Amino acid sequence: MADSIEPKIIANEQFLRALQKAYDEWKAAAEKTANKEKKFVTVSAAPVKPLYTPVDIKDIDFQRDLGFPGEFPYTRGVHPSMYRGKPWTQRQFSGMGTPQQTNQRYHFLLNQGQHGLSVAFDLPTLMGYDSDHVFSHGEVGKCGVAVDTLLDMEIIFKGIDLSRISTSMTINAPAAVLLAMYITVGEKQGVPMNKLRGTLQNDILKEYIAQKEWIYPPEPAVQLIVDTIEFGTNEMPLWNTISISGYHIREAGSTAVQELAFTLADGFTYIEKSMERGLDVDDFAPRLSFFFNAHMDFFEEIAKYRAARRIYAKRMRDKYGAKNKRSWMLRFHTQTAGCSLQAQQPELNLIRTAYEAMSAALGGTQSLHTNSMDETLALPSDKAALLALRTQQVLAEETGVVNVIDPLAGSYYIEALTNRMEKECEDYFAEIDRRGGVLRCIEEGYLQKELARSAYVYQQEIDARERIIVGVNEFVLEDEEIDIPILKIDEQAEATQIESIKKAKSIRNQAKVEQALETLRQACRDRQNTIPFILDCVREYATLGEISLTMKDVYGDYKEPPII
């Protein structure tokens, strides 16, 4: 649009010099009444000036750096009409106990106006263990739903038409297996895989960096992800086969810039590995998506999302040679920050979540999950989950944030923050490249140490009361009693899942299971795309643990090296 418009700098040099002089005079007077004891920094400990002026964005060029929504470099949004055309998807993360319990929660949320489903799995499932494994004892169904076989996935989506719903699955190391189960449930409903809509998190690099839930060593784990990208490109045109996730990097203690830089670096690694496989970037890049954390620093988060789109668009076009405009667009889901929630005075978490959700909306997210107030204490109760959903609905329907696209554009502070984050992100890219790339940085522990350093600084600020957390280190209630309903997962969930595994094994043909697993093992050895072979195993009701162990026989195990 508007190619004939000549790029203009926001102000001329004479004006800027006069403005800088006036600012310096104002600042000298203003600092006489400023609080000398308080540090004014963002949540990420970045210093913040008392006032921003055109001097701080003197080099900004409207067309080059901002443009229009839906046009390169997408700083202002990936769609021309943004929320005036379609609001963000309200997708609450949910899953608990048994598949039956999770199915009940999904029907409840859909009946309350939720747009899409987002599946939370329990720890054994995330680690590729069946519920009857010795390592699973005491963890089954506790932090999400347990899924051991296709039978469980069938129950989770019982009565839910997969042709009409979009489903996101937060699963990484065994992501290919859960995708195969979902595809098979669709087949049983009469919905072909090319009609299924949703997202697979499937981001293993951030597991080695932050969340620590892996099965295989990094190299084969990344190749398994490329398998899903290749399969999805050829067979599932409506499915996002990976959601590159900064959320867990931020939860582990990163700054906003680290979340941005490490997440994008991970994404570029997957892109490069997929291109090495022989895939054309424009064939798979339009289905890549991202997942960011909405933390408490309102303006810093908005700037982060805007910088992310601009950085990504430039790299995709200029470094990777993407020609399809959809390949340049960074689409992302946002979840409010779990690490910002507090066990003390938990009702305050409703307020924290509302501010974080608004920053995501003003930053242009495509979908949003709002955390429940009780998530520092347990999985959300029905009431807390409903209040979290209602938070989004009030935001979308009552606040007016959907009316104007990127309403903070042109703010001296927002644009200066966006520019700073882009520069510091590029500095991290250069350092990662100097060290040999993301995989090498993981092996050496560089990225992990950067997170640990930032988390330590943040906690020091809280301990020293340089950073106030309401109800934690200030405005504390003595002898506080928690007076909200807490969801408790019945220990019977584990016994129920073990019985489910027994039932699945009783109805399957064991010889066909063993044959399918052996064929998968050989496919891993031959470096074939594993997804069709995993699908064959799932259709025969092989368990998650059996499939994961089969691949581990070929790929090996992984133990993180000690990092000092």
C-alpha positions as CSV (number, residue, x, y, z in Angstrom):
1,M,0.0,0.0,0.0
2,A,1.0,3.6,-0.6
3,D,4.3,2.8,-2.4
4,S,4.3,6.4,-3.7
5,I,4.6,7.8,-0.1
6,E,8.1,9.1,0.4
7,P,9.7,7.9,3.7
8,K,10.0,10.7,6.2
9,I,11.9,11.0,9.4
10,I,9.7,12.1,12.3
11,A,11.4,15.4,12.9
12,N,14.3,17.4,11.5
13,E,17.7,17.7,13.3
14,Q,17.2,21.3,14.3
15,F,14.0,20.5,16.0
16,L,15.5,17.5,17.7
17,R,18.5,19.5,19.1
18,A,16.1,22.1,20.5
19,L,13.9,19.4,22.0
20,Q,16.8,17.6,23.6
21,K,18.0,20.8,25.2
22,A,14.5,21.5,26.5
23,Y,14.1,18.0,27.8
24,D,17.4,18.2,29.7
25,E,16.3,21.4,31.4
26,W,12.9,19.8,32.3
27,K,14.6,16.6,33.6
28,A,16.9,18.6,35.9
29,A,13.9,20.3,37.5
30,A,11.8,17.2,37.6
31,E,14.4,15.1,39.3
32,K,14.5,17.5,42.3
33,T,11.1,16.0,43.4
34,A,11.6,12.5,42.1
35,N,11.9,9.5,44.5
36,K,15.7,8.9,44.7
37,E,15.3,5.6,46.5
38,K,13.1,3.8,44.0
39,K,14.5,2.1,40.9
40,F,12.3,2.6,37.9
41,V,12.8,-0.4,35.7
42,T,10.6,-2.8,33.8
43,V,9.8,-6.4,35.0
44,S,12.8,-7.4,33.0
45,A,15.0,-4.9,35.0
46,A,15.5,-2.6,32.0
47,P,15.8,1.0,33.0
48,V,12.9,3.3,32.1
49,K,13.3,7.0,31.5
50,P,10.9,9.4,33.2
51,L,9.6,10.8,29.9
52,Y,9.9,9.9,26.2
53,T,9.9,12.4,23.3
54,P,10.4,12.4,19.6
55,V,14.2,12.3,20.3
56,D,13.8,8.7,21.4
57,I,12.4,7.6,18.1
58,K,14.1,10.1,15.8
59,D,15.2,7.4,13.3
60,I,11.8,5.8,12.9
61,D,10.4,5.5,9.4
62,F,6.7,4.9,9.2
63,Q,6.7,2.6,6.1
64,R,9.9,0.7,7.0
65,D,9.2,0.2,10.8
66,L,5.5,0.4,11.2
67,G,3.5,0.2,8.0
68,F,-0.2,-0.8,8.0
69,P,-1.8,-3.8,9.7
70,G,-1.7,-6.8,7.4
71,E,1.3,-5.4,5.5
72,F,5.1,-5.9,5.9
73,P,6.7,-5.6,8.4
74,Y,3.5,-6.5,10.3
75,T,4.5,-4.4,13.4
76,R,0.9,-3.3,13.7
77,G,-0.7,-6.7,13.2
78,V,-0.9,-9.6,10.8
79,H,-4.4,-9.0,9.5
80,P,-5.7,-5.8,7.9
81,S,-8.8,-5.6,10.0
82,M,-7.5,-7.4,13.1
83,Y,-10.3,-7.6,15.8
84,R,-12.7,-5.5,13.7
85,G,-12.9,-8.5,11.4
86,K,-12.6,-11.3,13.9
87,P,-11.8,-11.2,17.6
88,W,-9.0,-13.3,19.1
89,T,-9.8,-17.0,19.8
90,Q,-10.7,-17.5,23.5
91,R,-8.9,-20.8,24.2
92,Q,-8.8,-21.9,27.8
93,F,-6.1,-24.4,28.7
94,S,-7.7,-27.3,30.5
95,G,-7.3,-31.0,31.3
96,M,-7.4,-32.9,34.5
97,G,-7.6,-36.4,36.0
98,T,-9.2,-38.9,33.8
99,P,-10.3,-38.5,30.2
100,Q,-13.9,-38.6,31.4
101,Q,-13.4,-35.6,33.8
102,T,-11.7,-33.6,31.1
103,N,-14.5,-34.3,28.6
104,Q,-17.0,-33.0,31.2
105,R,-14.9,-29.8,31.6
106,Y,-14.7,-29.3,27.9
107,H,-18.4,-29.5,27.4
108,F,-18.8,-27.0,30.3
109,L,-16.4,-24.5,28.8
110,L,-17.9,-24.8,25.2
111,N,-21.4,-24.3,26.6
112,Q,-20.1,-21.1,28.3
113,G,-18.9,-19.6,25.0
114,Q,-15.3,-20.7,24.7
115,H,-14.1,-20.8,21.0
116,G,-11.5,-23.5,21.0
117,L,-10.0,-26.2,23.2
118,S,-6.5,-26.4,24.6
119,V,-5.5,-29.7,26.1
120,A,-3.3,-29.9,29.2
121,F,-1.6,-33.3,29.7
122,D,-0.3,-34.8,33.0
123,L,3.4,-35.2,33.7
124,P,3.7,-38.9,32.8
125,T,2.1,-38.2,29.4
126,L,4.4,-35.3,28.8
127,M,7.4,-37.6,29.6
128,G,6.1,-40.5,27.4
129,Y,5.3,-42.8,30.3
130,D,2.1,-44.9,30.6
131,S,0.1,-44.5,33.8
132,D,1.1,-47.9,35.0
133,H,4.8,-47.2,34.8
134,V,6.6,-47.0,38.2
135,F,7.7,-43.4,37.4
136,S,4.1,-42.3,37.0
137,H,3.0,-43.3,40.5
138,G,1.4,-40.3,42.3
139,E,1.4,-38.1,39.2
140,V,-1.4,-39.5,37.1
141,G,-3.9,-36.8,36.2
142,K,-2.5,-34.3,38.7
143,C,-1.4,-31.5,36.3
144,G,-3.5,-32.4,33.3
145,V,-5.2,-35.3,31.7
146,A,-3.7,-38.7,31.4
147,V,-3.6,-40.2,27.9
148,D,-2.2,-43.7,27.5
149,T,-4.0,-45.1,24.4
150,L,-6.3,-44.1,21.6
151,L,-9.1,-45.2,23.9
152,D,-8.4,-42.2,26.2
153,M,-8.4,-39.7,23.3
154,E,-11.7,-41.1,22.1
155,I,-13.2,-40.4,25.5
156,I,-11.7,-36.9,25.8
157,F,-13.5,-35.8,22.6
158,K,-16.7,-37.8,23.0
159,G,-19.6,-35.7,21.8
160,I,-17.3,-33.0,20.4
161,D,-17.4,-32.5,16.6
162,L,-13.8,-32.2,15.5
163,S,-14.9,-30.7,12.2
164,R,-16.3,-27.7,14.1
165,I,-13.7,-27.1,16.8
166,S,-10.0,-26.0,16.8
167,T,-7.9,-27.9,19.3
168,S,-4.5,-26.9,20.7
169,M,-2.4,-29.6,22.4
170,T,0.4,-28.6,24.8
171,I,2.6,-31.6,24.2
172,N,6.3,-31.7,23.1
173,A,8.5,-34.8,23.4
174,P,5.6,-37.3,22.5
175,A,3.8,-34.7,20.3
176,A,3.8,-36.9,17.2
177,V,2.0,-39.7,19.1
178,L,-0.7,-37.4,20.5
179,L,-1.2,-35.9,17.0
180,A,-1.6,-39.4,15.6
181,M,-4.3,-40.2,18.3
182,Y,-6.2,-37.0,17.4
183,I,-6.0,-37.8,13.7
184,T,-7.4,-41.3,14.4
185,V,-10.3,-39.9,16.5
186,G,-11.1,-37.6,13.6
187,E,-11.1,-40.6,11.3
188,K,-13.5,-42.5,13.6
189,Q,-15.8,-39.4,13.5
190,G,-15.6,-39.3,9.7
191,V,-13.4,-36.1,9.7
192,P,-10.4,-36.6,7.4
193,M,-7.1,-35.2,8.6
194,N,-7.0,-32.5,5.9
195,K,-10.1,-31.0,7.6
196,L,-8.8,-30.9,11.2
197,R,-7.9,-27.5,12.7
198,G,-5.6,-26.9,15.6
199,T,-2.1,-26.5,16.9
200,L,0.5,-28.9,18.3
201,Q,3.0,-27.2,20.6
202,N,5.8,-29.7,19.6
203,D,8.7,-27.4,20.6
204,I,11.4,-29.5,22.0
205,L,14.2,-27.0,22.1
206,K,12.5,-24.9,24.8
207,E,12.3,-28.1,26.8
208,Y,16.1,-28.4,27.0
209,I,16.3,-24.7,27.7
210,A,13.6,-24.2,30.3
211,Q,10.9,-26.8,31.0
212,K,13.0,-30.0,31.1
213,E,10.5,-32.5,29.7
214,W,12.3,-34.5,27.0
215,I,12.6,-38.2,26.0
216,Y,15.3,-38.3,23.3
217,P,18.6,-36.4,22.7
218,P,18.2,-33.0,20.9
219,E,19.3,-34.0,17.4
220,P,16.8,-36.8,16.8
221,A,14.1,-34.9,18.8
222,V,14.4,-32.0,16.3
223,Q,14.3,-34.4,13.4
224,L,11.0,-35.9,14.8
225,I,9.6,-32.4,14.8
226,V,10.7,-31.9,11.2
227,D,8.8,-35.2,10.5
228,T,5.6,-33.6,11.8
229,I,6.2,-30.4,9.9
230,E,6.7,-32.3,6.7
231,F,3.7,-34.6,7.3
232,G,1.5,-31.6,8.2
233,T,2.6,-29.7,5.1
234,N,1.6,-32.6,2.8
235,E,-1.5,-33.9,4.6
236,M,-2.9,-31.4,7.1
237,P,-3.1,-27.9,5.5
238,L,-5.3,-26.4,8.3
239,W,-3.1,-27.7,11.1
240,N,-0.3,-25.8,12.8
241,T,2.3,-28.6,13.4
242,I,4.4,-26.5,15.8
243,S,3.9,-23.6,18.2
244,I,7.3,-22.3,19.0
245,S,7.0,-21.4,22.7
246,G,8.5,-18.6,24.7
247,Y,6.0,-19.1,27.4
248,H,8.0,-21.6,29.4
249,I,11.2,-19.7,28.8
250,R,9.6,-16.7,30.5
251,E,8.2,-18.9,33.3
252,A,11.7,-20.1,34.0
253,G,12.8,-16.6,34.7
254,S,13.8,-15.0,31.5
255,T,13.5,-11.3,30.7
256,A,11.1,-10.2,27.9
257,V,14.0,-9.8,25.5
258,Q,15.4,-13.3,26.3
259,E,11.9,-14.8,25.8
260,L,11.7,-13.0,22.5
261,A,15.3,-13.8,21.3
262,F,15.5,-17.4,22.4
263,T,12.0,-18.3,21.1
264,L,12.6,-16.8,17.7
265,A,16.1,-18.4,17.6
266,D,14.4,-21.8,18.3
267,G,11.9,-21.1,15.5
268,F,14.6,-20.2,13.0
269,T,16.4,-23.5,13.9
270,Y,13.3,-25.5,13.0
271,I,13.0,-23.5,9.8
272,E,16.6,-24.2,8.8
273,K,16.3,-28.0,9.7
274,S,13.1,-28.2,7.6
275,M,14.7,-26.5,4.6
276,E,17.7,-29.0,5.0
277,R,15.1,-31.8,4.7
278,G,14.2,-30.3,1.3
279,L,11.0,-28.5,2.2
280,D,10.3,-25.2,0.5
281,V,10.0,-22.5,3.1
282,D,6.8,-21.1,1.5
283,D,5.2,-24.6,1.7
284,F,5.5,-24.9,5.5
285,A,6.1,-21.5,7.0
286,P,2.5,-20.2,6.7
287,R,1.5,-22.9,9.2
288,L,4.1,-22.1,11.9
289,S,2.8,-20.4,15.0
290,F,4.3,-19.0,18.2
291,F,3.3,-18.9,21.9
292,F,4.2,-16.0,24.2
293,N,3.9,-15.1,27.8
294,A,1.9,-12.0,28.9
295,H,3.7,-10.8,32.0
296,M,2.9,-7.9,34.3
297,D,4.8,-5.0,32.7
298,F,2.0,-3.7,30.5
299,F,4.0,-1.7,28.0
300,E,7.0,-3.9,27.8
301,E,4.8,-6.9,26.8
302,I,3.0,-4.9,24.0
303,A,6.4,-3.8,22.6
304,K,7.6,-7.4,22.7
305,Y,4.7,-8.6,20.5
306,R,5.2,-5.8,18.0
307,A,9.0,-6.3,17.9
308,A,8.4,-10.1,17.4
309,R,6.4,-9.6,14.2
310,R,8.8,-7.1,12.8
311,I,11.9,-9.2,13.4
312,Y,10.3,-12.3,12.1
313,A,9.0,-10.7,8.9
314,K,12.4,-9.3,8.0
315,R,14.2,-12.6,8.7
316,M,11.7,-14.7,6.7
317,R,11.8,-12.4,3.7
318,D,15.5,-11.4,3.7
319,K,17.4,-14.4,5.2
320,Y,15.2,-17.4,4.3
321,G,13.9,-16.1,1.0
322,A,10.2,-16.6,1.6
323,K,8.1,-15.0,-1.1
324,N,4.6,-15.9,0.2
325,K,3.4,-13.0,2.4
326,R,1.8,-15.5,4.8
327,S,5.3,-16.8,5.5
328,W,6.3,-13.4,6.8
329,M,3.5,-13.2,9.3
330,L,4.2,-14.2,12.9
331,R,0.9,-15.5,14.3
332,F,0.9,-16.2,18.0
333,H,-1.1,-17.4,21.0
334,T,-0.7,-15.8,24.4
335,Q,-1.2,-17.1,27.9
336,T,-1.1,-14.8,30.9
337,A,1.9,-15.4,33.2
338,G,1.6,-18.3,35.6
339,C,4.7,-17.1,37.4
340,S,3.0,-13.8,38.2
341,L,0.2,-15.5,40.1
342,Q,0.5,-15.6,43.9
343,A,-0.8,-18.0,46.5
344,Q,-1.3,-15.1,48.9
345,Q,-4.6,-13.2,48.5
346,P,-5.4,-15.3,45.4
347,E,-8.4,-13.2,44.3
348,L,-5.8,-10.6,43.3
349,N,-4.8,-12.9,40.5
350,L,-8.0,-12.0,38.7
351,I,-6.7,-8.4,38.5
352,R,-3.2,-9.4,37.4
353,T,-4.7,-11.7,34.7
354,A,-7.0,-8.9,33.4
355,Y,-4.1,-6.5,32.9
356,E,-1.9,-9.1,31.2
357,A,-4.8,-10.1,28.9
358,M,-5.3,-6.5,27.9
359,S,-1.6,-6.2,27.0
360,A,-2.0,-9.3,24.8
361,A,-5.0,-7.8,23.0
362,L,-3.3,-4.4,22.5
363,G,-0.3,-6.3,21.2
364,G,-2.3,-8.1,18.6
365,T,-2.5,-11.7,19.7
366,Q,-4.4,-14.3,17.6
367,S,-5.6,-16.4,20.6
368,L,-5.5,-16.0,24.3
369,H,-5.7,-18.1,27.5
370,T,-6.4,-16.4,30.8
371,N,-5.1,-18.1,33.9
372,S,-7.4,-18.9,36.8
373,M,-7.0,-17.3,40.2
374,D,-6.4,-20.6,42.0
375,E,-3.6,-22.1,39.7
376,T,-0.9,-21.5,42.3
377,L,-2.8,-23.8,44.6
378,A,-4.3,-26.5,42.3
379,L,-5.8,-27.1,38.9
380,P,-8.7,-24.6,38.4
381,S,-12.1,-25.2,39.9
382,D,-15.1,-24.8,37.7
383,K,-15.8,-21.4,39.2
384,A,-12.2,-20.1,38.7
385,A,-12.1,-21.4,35.1
386,L,-15.4,-19.6,34.4
387,L,-14.1,-16.4,35.9
388,A,-11.0,-16.6,33.8
389,L,-13.1,-17.1,30.6
390,R,-15.4,-14.2,31.6
391,T,-12.3,-12.0,32.0
392,Q,-11.6,-12.5,28.2
393,Q,-15.3,-11.9,27.4
394,V,-15.5,-8.6,29.3
395,L,-12.2,-7.5,27.7
396,A,-13.5,-8.3,24.2
397,E,-17.1,-7.1,24.6
398,E,-16.9,-4.1,27.1
399,T,-13.5,-2.3,27.0
400,G,-13.4,-1.1,23.4
401,V,-10.0,-2.7,22.7
402,V,-11.3,-4.3,19.5
403,N,-12.3,-1.0,18.0
404,V,-8.9,0.3,16.9
405,I,-5.9,-1.6,15.5
406,D,-2.6,-1.1,17.4
407,P,-3.9,2.0,19.2
408,L,-0.5,2.6,21.0
409,A,1.4,3.0,17.8
410,G,3.2,6.3,17.6
411,S,3.6,6.5,21.4
412,Y,7.2,7.6,22.0
413,Y,7.6,5.1,24.8
414,I,6.0,2.1,22.9
415,E,8.0,2.8,19.8
416,A,11.3,3.3,21.7
417,L,10.6,0.1,23.7
418,T,9.9,-1.8,20.5
419,N,13.1,-0.5,18.8
420,R,15.2,-1.4,21.9
421,M,13.8,-4.9,22.1
422,E,14.5,-5.5,18.4
423,K,18.1,-4.3,18.8
424,E,18.8,-6.4,22.0
425,C,17.1,-9.4,20.3
426,E,19.5,-9.1,17.3
427,D,22.4,-8.9,19.7
428,Y,21.4,-12.2,21.2
429,F,21.1,-13.7,17.7
430,A,24.6,-12.6,17.0
431,E,25.9,-14.2,20.2
432,I,24.0,-17.5,19.5
433,D,25.4,-17.6,16.0
434,R,28.9,-16.9,17.4
435,R,28.6,-19.9,19.7
436,G,27.5,-22.2,17.0
437,G,23.7,-22.1,17.0
438,V,20.9,-23.0,19.3
439,L,21.7,-26.7,19.7
440,R,25.3,-25.9,20.5
441,C,24.2,-23.3,23.0
442,I,22.0,-25.8,24.7
443,E,24.8,-28.4,24.9
444,E,27.1,-25.8,26.5
445,G,24.4,-24.5,28.8
446,Y,24.7,-20.9,27.6
447,L,20.9,-20.3,27.3
448,Q,20.2,-22.1,30.6
449,K,22.7,-19.9,32.4
450,E,21.2,-16.7,30.9
451,L,17.8,-17.7,32.3
452,A,19.2,-18.5,35.7
453,R,21.0,-15.2,35.9
454,S,17.8,-13.2,35.1
455,A,15.7,-15.3,37.5
456,Y,18.2,-14.6,40.3
457,V,18.2,-10.9,39.7
458,Y,14.4,-10.8,39.7
459,Q,14.2,-12.7,43.0
460,Q,16.9,-10.5,44.5
461,E,14.8,-7.5,43.7
462,I,11.7,-9.0,45.5
463,D,13.8,-10.1,48.5
464,A,15.2,-6.6,48.8
465,R,11.7,-5.1,48.4
466,E,13.0,-3.2,45.4
467,R,10.2,-4.8,43.5
468,I,6.8,-4.8,45.3
469,I,4.5,-7.8,44.9
470,V,1.2,-7.0,46.5
471,G,0.3,-9.5,49.2
472,V,3.8,-11.1,49.2
473,N,6.3,-8.5,50.3
474,E,4.0,-5.6,50.9
475,F,0.3,-5.1,51.9
476,V,0.5,-8.6,53.5
477,L,-2.4,-10.0,55.4
478,E,-1.3,-11.6,58.7
479,D,-2.8,-15.0,59.5
480,E,-4.4,-15.2,56.1
481,E,-6.8,-18.0,55.4
482,I,-7.5,-19.1,51.8
483,D,-11.2,-19.0,51.3
484,I,-11.8,-20.2,47.8
485,P,-12.8,-23.7,46.5
486,I,-9.8,-25.9,45.7
487,L,-10.1,-28.6,43.1
488,K,-8.6,-31.9,44.3
489,I,-7.9,-34.8,41.9
490,D,-9.0,-38.1,43.4
491,E,-6.3,-40.6,43.8
492,Q,-8.7,-43.0,42.1
493,A,-7.7,-41.4,38.8
494,E,-4.5,-43.5,38.7
495,A,-6.4,-46.7,39.3
496,T,-8.9,-45.8,36.6
497,Q,-6.2,-45.1,34.0
498,I,-4.5,-48.4,34.8
499,E,-7.8,-50.2,34.2
500,S,-8.1,-48.2,30.9
501,I,-4.7,-49.6,29.8
502,K,-5.8,-53.1,30.6
503,K,-9.0,-52.6,28.7
504,A,-7.2,-51.3,25.6
505,K,-4.8,-54.2,25.7
506,S,-7.7,-56.7,26.0
507,I,-9.4,-55.5,22.8
508,R,-6.3,-55.2,20.6
509,N,-4.5,-57.7,18.4
510,Q,-1.2,-58.1,20.1
511,A,0.5,-59.6,17.0
512,K,-0.5,-56.5,15.0
513,V,0.7,-54.2,17.7
514,E,4.1,-55.9,17.8
515,Q,4.4,-55.8,14.1
516,A,3.5,-52.1,13.9
517,L,6.0,-51.2,16.7
518,E,8.8,-53.2,14.9
519,T,8.0,-51.4,11.6
520,L,8.3,-48.1,13.5
521,R,11.6,-49.1,15.0
522,Q,13.0,-49.8,11.5
523,A,11.6,-46.6,10.1
524,C,13.5,-44.7,12.9
525,R,16.7,-46.6,11.9
526,D,16.2,-45.8,8.2
527,R,15.5,-42.1,9.0
528,Q,12.1,-42.3,7.3
529,N,9.3,-39.9,8.2
530,T,8.0,-41.6,11.3
531,I,4.4,-40.1,11.4
532,P,2.7,-42.7,9.1
533,F,4.3,-45.5,11.2
534,I,3.2,-43.9,14.5
535,L,-0.3,-43.7,13.1
536,D,-0.3,-47.4,12.4
537,C,0.8,-48.1,16.0
538,V,-1.9,-45.8,17.4
539,R,-4.6,-47.4,15.2
540,E,-3.7,-50.8,16.8
541,Y,-4.0,-49.3,20.3
542,A,-0.3,-49.4,21.1
543,T,0.3,-47.3,24.3
544,L,2.1,-44.0,24.4
545,G,4.8,-45.7,26.5
546,E,5.3,-48.5,24.1
547,I,5.7,-46.2,21.1
548,S,8.0,-43.8,23.0
549,L,10.2,-46.8,24.2
550,T,10.4,-48.2,20.7
551,M,11.8,-44.9,19.4
552,K,14.1,-44.6,22.4
553,D,15.6,-47.9,21.4
554,V,16.9,-46.2,18.3
555,Y,17.4,-42.6,19.3
556,G,18.7,-43.2,22.8
557,D,18.1,-41.4,26.1
558,Y,19.2,-37.9,27.1
559,K,20.7,-36.7,30.4
560,E,21.4,-33.0,30.7
561,P,25.1,-32.3,31.3
562,P,26.0,-30.6,34.6
563,I,26.2,-26.8,34.1
564,I,28.2,-24.7,36.5
